[in-house]
Amino acid sequence: MQTTHETKPATRPARPLFRSPEPKIPRRDSDPRWRPEPCPLSREELRRIVIEQLG
């Protein structure tokens, strides 16, 4: 049986110095043709939804 005479404790491998890339979310200013879509709900319908959600 072989014995080792290391003085350092066994360590796990070091973590990489960089993080994994985050998913890229397209920015609206990256496409000059981007336009917001109009909401098909009326103001009254939106009010009812907000009141229902907030209680």
SULDAPE-V190100 format. One record per helix or strand. SS is the DSSP state (A for helix, B for strand). FROM is the first residue (numbers start at 0). TO is the last residue. If there is no record, write none. Layout:
ss:SS from:FROM to:TO
ss:SS from:FROM to:TO
This chain:
ss:A from:27 to:29
ss:A from:42 to:53
